[in-house]
């Protein structure tokens, strides 16, 4: 399950949050995130 908690309090903040849907992380960043998840599969038991 995936969810987004949007804490925008102004229209400008909401617009920036919505625009972030087009953000694409580079493969190196995604690989780094995956490596962390492999080391810590359940960081908050």
Secondary structure, 3 states (H helix, E strand, C coil): CCCCCCCCCCHHHHHHHHHHHHCCCCHHHHHHHHHHHHHCCCCCC
